[in-house]
Amino acid sequence: MRAELTSEIKDEARRQLAIEGAPALSLRAVTRELGMASSAIYRYFPSRDDLLTALIVDAYDAIGEAAEMADEGCRRDDYGDRWRAMGLAVRAWAVANPHEYALVYGSPVPGYRAPEATIGPASRVTLVMARMIDEAARDGALLEPIGATDLPPLDVEVLVESRRLADLAFPHAPDEVVVRSVIAWTHLFGMISFELFGHFHQVIDQVAPILERTLLETGRLIGIPAPRRLATRSAHGEGRDADGHRADPADGPDEDFYLI
């Protein structure tokens, strides 16, 4: 019973987020809509911030789970396909849950300070990407990006930060790869935020194909090989899987991706 009512409270809070926004979230308004006594909700969430924290944790866990499931559906050694699948899954979740995305990746809620309980869930989606890149580095699968040798070496301050991140999630990745990964990951979330917050209005009508191309380009920036089906299409002039067999023509999303 308690779990069921907790879920109902959070569902109503999410509905209010969509209508009023996070700063206007009110425990009293939630109880009124649910027909609860105003004092009853405090047994579940002692304050508005506790309710916000629960919603934030749920959102981070949901987007992390979406990326994890996408990654698990790919061949372990097809790093390009894994990168693409994770990026598309993150965008799909964000488009389906724009108000929850805005809660965790939008403007901070005035007066709210996220507790440590949010750190683990917030890291979940990033760690999926980091583990995949680390596996690629460990297996010697990463390629040297075109033009990378034309850049000056990393500054000492950048090296310090990249080593700290490497120790956390990229133990096998070179410093340059860690920095490029940060660029690529923030680029992905920047594009999603631009889409959801209206910054592409009358600029880009079809965001999905642009994002798919972006994933291909940012993957190359990191050094991730292209998805195998893309590589075999380029080599043979037609879609084939990793074993050389003709790809299923009913594979709609992949066809769209490769037609960019």
N, C-alpha and C positions, 0 to 999 in steps of 0.2 A: 504493500500500500504506500509506504513512504517513497519507494523508488518511482512508483507510478505518478504520485503527486509532484515529486521533484521534476520529473520529465514534463508534466503539464505546466508547471511554473516556468520552466525554461522555454517551452514552446510559445507560451504567451509572451514572454520577454522578447523572443525573436520576432514575433509579430509586431510588437511595439517598436523594436529597432527599425523595422522596415518602414514604419509609418512616421515615427517621431525622431528617430536617430538615437544613438547611444547616450548623448548628454542629457536627454529628456527621460531616460528610463527611470521609472518610479516603482518602488515596491508596492506602494499604496494603489497605484493604477493597475498593477498586475493582480493584486488580490481582488480588486473591485470587478475586474473582468472575469475572474474565476469564481466569483461568488464566495470568497473566503472571508473570514473575519480578518481585519487588518493586522491583528496581532499574531495570527497563525503562521504567516509566512516567515516570521523571524525564527521559528524552530527549524526552518530549512535553510534560510539565507539570512544571517544576522544583520546584513547591511546591503545596500545597493551594490557596493563594490564587491562583496562576496558573490552576488549574482552575476555581475559583469565578469568576474574571474572565471566562474563556471562556464559562461558562454564563450569566453576567449579560449579556454582550454579545449572545449569541445570543437571549436572552429579549427584550431591548430591541429588537433588530433585527426579531424576529418580530412583536411587537405594533405596531411602527412600520410594518412592511410590511402588516399587516392593515388599518390605518387608511388607508394610501396606496391600497391596492387598492379599498377601499370608496369612497374619494373619487373615484378614477378612473372608477368605474362610474356616476357621476352627471353630469347636465348641468352644465356649468360655471357657468351663471347661476342655477341653482336652489340657492341657498346654504342654505336650510332643509333640503333633502333631503341635501345634502352633510354638514351638521352632524349630522343624524340618523344617516346611514349610518356616519359615522366613530365616533360614540358606540356604536352597536350592535355594530360590528365589534370595538371595544376590549373590550366586555363579553363577546362571544362567544369571543374569544381567551382572556380571563381564565378563563372558566368551563371551557373545554376544557383549559387548562393552569394549574390553580390553584397548583401548587407552584412553577412558574416565576414566576407572578405574585407569589407570596409572597416569592420570592427577591429581586425587584427593588422591590416596593412594600410589603413587610412589615417586620418588625423587623430592624434591622441585625444582621449576623452578628458576634458578639463577636470582637474581635481582627483583623477584616478591614477594610482601608482601600481603597476603590475607587480605582484609578489613573485617570489622565487618559484612558486608552483607552476608558473607559466613557462619557465625557461626550457624544461625538457620537451613539452609539447611543441613549443615554438621552434625548436631545433630539429624536430622530426623530419620535416620535409627537406631541409637542407642536408641532413645526414644521409638521406637516400642518395642524393646526387653525389655527395662527397665519397660515399663508399664505392659507387660505380666508377668514378674517376680514379680513385685509389686502386681499385682492382685492375683497371686498364693500365695504370702506371706500373703496378707490380708485375703484370703479365707482359710488359714491354710492347703494349699495343698502341700507345700514343704516338702520333706523328708530329713532326716539327712543323708548326704553322708557316705558311708562305710569308716571307718578309720578316720573320722573327729575328733573324740575325742582324737586321739593319737597325735595331733599337739599342739604345745604350743599356748597360747593365743596371740591375735594380739598385735603388738607393739603399743605404743602410737601414733607414727607418722602415722601408717597405720589406726588407729582408726580415727584420724583427717581427713584423706583423705576420708575414707569410709563414715563418717558422712556428709562430704560436698557433696559427690555424692548422698547419700541417700536423703538429703534435696532437691537436684535438681530433682531426678527422682525415688528414691526408698523409699518413706516415710514409708512403712510398712515392709521393708526388714531388717533383722538383719545385723550387720556389716559383719559377715562372708559371708553371701549370696552376699552382694555387692561386696566384694573382689573376690569371686568365679565367679561372673558374668563378672567382668572385665577380668579375666583370660580366661573364655570361649569365650567371644566376640573377644578378641584380637587373640585367637587361631584360630577362624574361619577366620578372615581376614589374618592372617599369612599363613594359608594353601592356601587360594585363591591367595595370592601374590606369594607364592612359585610355584603354578601351572602356573600362567600367566607369571611370569618372568623367567620361565625355570629351576627352581631349583629342580624340580622333574624329569628332563630329565634323562633317563636311571636309574632311581631310582624307580619311581612308574609309571606304564603304565596306569592304570585305576584309576584316582583320585576320580571319582564320588562315588564309593562304599566306599572308605576309608573316604571320607568326611561325608557320611551318617552315618557311624559308629562313626566318631568323634562327630557328633551332638548328637548321643545317649549317648556317654561317657561324653561329656561336660555338657549335660543336667543333667545327674546324678550327676556330680560334684556340680552343682548349687543346686540340690535337686528337680529338676523338675521330676515328675513321667513320666515313659515311655509312649509313645503314646498308646492310649487305644487298638488299634487293635494289637499292639505288645504284650501288657499285656494279652489280651484274647487269643491270639495264644499260648502263653507260658502256659496258664492255661488249655486250652482245646485241644491243639495239632492241632488246625486248625484256620484259620482266621475268626474272628467274629467281628462285629461292637460293639459299646458301649452298644447296647441293647441286645446283645447275638445272633443276627442274623448272618448267614454265610456271610462273606465279598464277594463282587463281584469279581469273578475270573479274570475279565477283568481289574482289578485295577493294571495295569502294574507297575507304579513307586513304589506303596506300596509293591508289591510282591518283587521287587528287594531289597527294603529297609530291609524287614524282612528276606530275605535269606542271609543277611550278616553273 
